[in-house]
Amino acid sequence: MAQTARIQTTHFLANSLTTLFTLTAAAAGGWIAIAATVGTDTMWRAAAAGIGGLVAGAGADSQIRPLLHALNDTAPTHDGADTPTVPSRRADVLDRLTDAICADAAQRAAIDSWILDRGSELPGSAVEWEGEKDGTARYELAFDAYVLYQPGPVPETAFRFVAPDSDEPIVLTSLLQLQELLQQLADGDAVQTAA
């Protein structure tokens, strides 16, 4: 019960800070626009301040929302009573490390999924990803296909589409591309690598 209240408080504070950040950025954008239009008609200065505030606020919000989404969906939900003890045997340590690698891979895939899905409608929860021992993660789709997450520095982080009878995974760049690839499978067509 206390853990739920703590999580709700954390979410409330995160939402409040996000709103404050967005409003601060909007105010700064409006102020910069006013300062940049010194010497022009007052009506144009007001319009520039409004547009500058909207652009800065929207830009700040689009950058902070994926982080807030990741915090809300991937926050740990265990309380202190369930904290595991330190293993004493070497085999236990290695098993726990393997489990941690798998959980970390699923968590990273969920957090980085905003690269494909800025609307946070699909693979955004660590529960939906299956972490692997090599640090990759899988998101199961229809038709025995799946999305493979391969972590790396931001430009190299890749989500790949893997079809059941495909020779090589296809790098995904958008949900539209994923939809087209799944439609090809649904239609019984061979998956086109130039999708």
Buried (B, 14 or more C-beta within 10 A) or exposed (E): EEBEEEBEEEBEEBEEEBEEBBBEBBBBBBBBBBEEBEEEEEEEBBBBBBEBBBBBBBBBBEEBBBEBBBBBBBEEEEEEEEEEEEEEEEEEEEEEEEEEBBBBBBBBBBBBBBBBBBEBEBBBBBEBBBBBEEBBBBBEBEBEBBBBBBBEEEEEBBBBBBBEEBEEBBEBEEBEBBEBBBEBBEEEEEBEBEB
